[in-house]
């Protein structure tokens, strides 16, 4: 790049300021090397570095509520603000409290934000931002108000309350790992004190504090542990009629969404779809387990009835496909008329035609499904069906492979040996899915030696 062009640099500066955080991080990393003799590039690198530092400072000041800005999680959030609002609140705060924001930027640059004085500074800035937003104290705060009002008339006040709650949430986030672990009276008392402090800010701020903490959880289902800490494993009827009911309802809605994937699965969709359906079932099982452990569910209770129905829906879908495995497997690996001995199909492999790739794909998908869904069988109540399907499948594949090996070893001129070996490889592949790769390798080694 040649001589510095101020107009172009101004355009670049505007683009940098408008870029999303991820783009700024990538730019800062890519421009971190030396650029001796490239004055314009050095200036651009300086702009990016300054912008990255400014955003780190902003995120430090508003850390507890930063996750509320941007798209909502799949399980939904009651509190969600556009990312542009966060940018303009920060700009408004710089205008309203220039000396304090400068000090925060300096402390962030020097990694000096964990002292009591620094925390007081950050918390004070959040309170100033709340007051400034309510008063529309400068053009930036007025712009935020307009952006949020366009969403809903209640959104500006909701954000102002979140800013007021930020000091309480900042302290609560320090103790969050304790509240998510094994509870005792001391930990529960601390959680209740934080909730009470939030209610002191405004009457309906208790749930808002939980919304802020919810946005920081690695798994949405863990919000039930916070509810347990506040309510001492409440009965479902009580919490379902409380101001915290929405958290459980959102989780159950998410379980319903996962059930749609589970029940909508078909082996025609292939292995990836099978594994995706099983993954949804596993996640639903984890969420259901959290309800079982954190809330006292009853069959007559509103949540207990719904959770019981959700368990049954997943178990019914899983058992249905587990029962289909044998038929699908022998459609892929056909036998002449076979009799069962101790639950295992005994018969000579039918080698009159080449393998049907569609049938093989269906069998492959169902066996992948069977293995992937195993971790949630006990939790959802279909352990017996899973164990029976797994045992029978492995025994049938072993018997089929053994019979094929005998045919290959015989070198009968009336038998298409190449076709027999193709079926043998399919049997080994399905055995790897039904059991493990070691079992498949044993079949392959025996086939190679035959």
Secondary structure, DSSP 8 states (H G I E B T S, - for coil): --S--HHHHHHHHHHHHHS-HHHHHHHHHHT-S--TT-HHHHHHHHHHHHHHHHHHHHHHHTGGGGGGBSS--TT--S--B-HHHHHHHHHHHHHHSHHHHHHHHHHHHTT--SSHHHHHHHHHHHHHHHHHHHHT-SHHHHHHHHHHHHH-TTHHHHHHHHHHHHHHHHHHHHHHHHHHSS--HHHHHHHHHHHHHHHHH-TTHHHHHHHHHHTT-SSGGGHHHHHHHHHSS-BHHHHHTSTTHHHHHHHHHHHHHHHHHHHH--GGG-HHHHHHHHHHHHHHHHHHHHHHHHSB--TTSHHHHHHHHHHHHHHHHHHHHHHHHHHHHHHHS-BSS-EEETTEEE--B--SS---HHHHHHHHHHHHHHHHTGGGHHHHT-HHHHHHHHHHHHHHHHHHHHHHHHHHHHT-TTS-HHHHHHHHHHHHHHHHHHT-HHHHHHHHHHHHH-
